[in-house]
Amino acid sequence: MLGHLLRALRRLFPSSAGRVEVSLLVLVMAAVPVVELLVIRLFSELVIDGPQRWRGEDSLLMWQIAGFFLAMAGARGMHHLVRIVRVSRFRRRFEELEARSPSRQSWDWALALELSTVLVSIVQTAVFCVIFFALDPLTAAVNVVVVLSVMAVLSRLYARELGRQQAYVASGSRPGSAPVSDRVSGRIRIAEFGAAAGSLGMGVVLLVVLFRTLEGQLSSADAIVFFLGSRLLYGQLGAFSAGIMRFSRAAARTDLVAAA
């Protein structure tokens, strides 16, 4: 699965400048949830300690509130801006490639968009795993094991769906081939199995967080960050599951897999 992603990056963006530009774009996209995690941390501190500091007329509280809203505005602004920039950058890089048929261009676009989505999910997942070590190493270690297990499940599901998509390409629309409704519903169903594996993994991590908090090993603010951060992390794995299944559909219709 990871080999196909790297191969797609090299084929769609053959120049070093193009790959560097896309990689930087992916890193900026991946930074958005990290900033949002900082926003969550600021908000949890304001909610937990804010009432007492408000009654004590703490002069720094207003500055922290202003910092919270500035960080939140920055995170949302980055989220929307990077999605707009992504399309324009892909278009400019694709214009540098050799002339291709409209059908090939369409599938290359689909491949590139899904490639950026799944790469962002991978980078964001890795960054969240690292950040969690700053909060509680034991819980973070459990989280890494769970994430690797979920990724192994997703890799097997991807291989299965890629085989299905290749079979669909081979059969075309001949009489007796699988109808479009079955092809689409099957892909969505497999993607949901992957997302469900992520949800199960999140439950395991949150169970550890709960016990660590009850034992006094985690502060309330850190527990809130773990809870919401886990929602973001495993939500990204759910998005990765859907994206990698769509990626398999586009990969089966280009020369990506044939060149493997």
Summary of the structure (lengths in Angstrom):
residues: 260
radius of gyration: 21.6
end to end distance: 11.3
largest distance: 77.0
contacts: 802
relative contact order: 0.14
helix: 86%
strand: 0%
